[in-house]
Amino acid sequence: MKIKPGIYKHYKGHKYRVIGIVKHSETLEDLVIYEALYDNELSKLWVRPLELFIDEVEYEGKKMKRFEQVDSG
């Protein structure tokens, strides 16, 4: 499954801009590189394996997407 660049909302509420898909240099695993759109003192840019980015989580008794696209911009 591929994802498109744009704005995504994390299941806990924060928004991120997906920049694109990159490859891990050793394993060739697909990774998503994305930018926090809020003040985050740890880092502005993040990377996560594609499979974990698109998976579902259980939160407050509900099953939902970890990230859901909310805007293509």
WOCOR-V930252 format. One record per residue. N is the residue number from 1. SS is DSSP state (alpha for helix, beta for strand, coil for the rest). Layout:
BEGIN
n=N ss=SS
n=N ss=SS
END
This chain:
BEGIN
n=1 ss=coil
n=2 ss=coil
n=3 ss=coil
n=4 ss=coil
n=5 ss=coil
n=6 ss=beta
n=7 ss=beta
n=8 ss=beta
n=9 ss=beta
n=10 ss=beta
n=11 ss=coil
n=12 ss=coil
n=13 ss=coil
n=14 ss=coil
n=15 ss=beta
n=16 ss=beta
n=17 ss=beta
n=18 ss=beta
n=19 ss=beta
n=20 ss=beta
n=21 ss=beta
n=22 ss=beta
n=23 ss=beta
n=24 ss=coil
n=25 ss=coil
n=26 ss=coil
n=27 ss=coil
n=28 ss=coil
n=29 ss=coil
n=30 ss=beta
n=31 ss=beta
n=32 ss=beta
n=33 ss=beta
n=34 ss=beta
n=35 ss=beta
n=36 ss=beta
n=37 ss=coil
n=38 ss=coil
n=39 ss=coil
n=40 ss=coil
n=41 ss=coil
n=42 ss=coil
n=43 ss=coil
n=44 ss=coil
n=45 ss=beta
n=46 ss=beta
n=47 ss=beta
n=48 ss=beta
n=49 ss=beta
n=50 ss=alpha
n=51 ss=alpha
n=52 ss=alpha
n=53 ss=alpha
n=54 ss=alpha
n=55 ss=coil
n=56 ss=beta
n=57 ss=beta
n=58 ss=beta
n=59 ss=beta
n=60 ss=coil
n=61 ss=coil
n=62 ss=beta
n=63 ss=beta
n=64 ss=beta
n=65 ss=beta
n=66 ss=coil
n=67 ss=beta
n=68 ss=beta
n=69 ss=beta
n=70 ss=beta
n=71 ss=beta
n=72 ss=coil
n=73 ss=coil
END
